Amino acid sequence: MSPSIATRHAPSPETVQVTGLFDGAHAWRLRQQLAKRGGDSPLLILDFARVSEFHDFAVAVLAQGLSQQAPGTVVLCGLRRHHRRLFASFGLQVLKASEAPAWAG
């Protein structure tokens, strides 16, 4: 499956669903998209549940960009334990599937 990033703006909160391969190049594109973000919703959900292959380097690329976002404005969902731990090592809070609010999935 080729990588894609789909953004859903309504209903709030804004959700970005990532699918397919998530490598460094894909992470960089997502990071640039987030840097340009000027949406009405103060909260952004990044949903990785449909990622088929997740490269560790992509975590580093994306985490650096996410660290520039205001705290509490980005929710990461759909990650496996390994990638939750990697994001946490960069100081980012990640919700487990059981902790995610109903609107996050």
C-alpha positions in Angstrom: 0.0 0.0 0.0 1.4 3.4 -1.0 1.7 6.0 1.8 -1.0 8.6 2.2 -2.0 11.3 4.6 -5.7 12.2 4.7 -7.0 15.1 6.8 -10.5 15.3 8.1 -11.5 18.8 9.3 -15.1 18.2 10.4 -16.4 17.4 12.8 -13.9 18.8 15.2 -11.2 17.9 16.2 -9.1 17.8 13.1 -7.8 14.3 12.4 -4.9 13.2 10.2 -5.0 9.6 9.2 -1.7 8.1 8.0 -1.8 4.9 6.0 0.7 2.6 4.3 4.4 2.9 4.7 5.5 5.6 7.2 9.2 6.2 6.6 11.4 9.3 7.0 10.3 11.0 3.8 6.6 10.4 4.7 7.3 11.8 8.2 9.0 14.9 6.7 5.9 15.6 4.5 3.6 15.2 7.5 5.9 17.4 9.6 5.8 20.1 6.9 2.0 19.8 6.7 1.7 20.3 10.5 4.0 23.3 10.4 1.7 25.0 7.9 -1.4 24.1 9.9 -3.6 27.0 10.8 -6.8 25.1 11.4 -9.7 26.2 13.5 -9.4 23.2 15.8 -6.9 23.7 18.6 -6.6 19.9 18.9 -5.1 17.6 16.3 -5.3 13.8 16.2 -2.7 11.9 14.4 -4.1 8.4 13.7 -1.5 5.7 12.8 -3.8 2.7 13.0 -3.7 2.0 9.3 0.1 2.2 8.9 1.4 -1.1 7.5 5.1 -0.4 8.0 6.5 2.1 10.5 10.2 3.0 10.4 11.8 4.1 13.6 13.6 7.0 11.9 10.2 8.4 11.0 9.5 8.8 14.7 12.6 10.9 15.1 11.7 13.1 12.2 8.1 13.6 13.3 8.9 13.9 17.0 11.1 16.9 16.4 8.3 18.7 14.6 5.7 17.8 17.2 7.9 19.1 20.0 7.4 22.5 18.5 3.6 22.3 18.8 1.9 23.6 21.9 1.6 21.0 24.7 -1.7 19.1 24.7 -2.6 20.1 21.1 -1.6 16.8 19.4 -3.0 13.4 20.3 -1.2 10.3 18.8 -3.3 7.2 18.3 -3.0 3.8 16.7 0.6 3.2 17.6 2.1 -0.1 18.7 3.9 -0.3 22.0 7.4 0.1 20.5 6.5 3.3 18.7 4.6 4.7 21.7 7.9 4.2 23.7 9.9 5.9 20.9 7.7 8.9 20.9 7.8 9.0 24.7 11.6 9.0 24.6 11.3 12.3 22.7 9.1 13.7 25.5 5.8 13.3 23.8 2.7 11.8 25.4 1.0 9.1 23.5 -2.4 7.5 24.4 -2.8 3.8 24.4 -5.9 2.6 22.5 -7.7 2.0 25.7 -7.0 5.6 26.9 -8.1 7.3 23.7 -11.3 9.2 23.8 -14.2 7.9 21.7 -13.7 10.8 19.1 -10.1 9.8 18.5 -10.8 6.7 16.5 
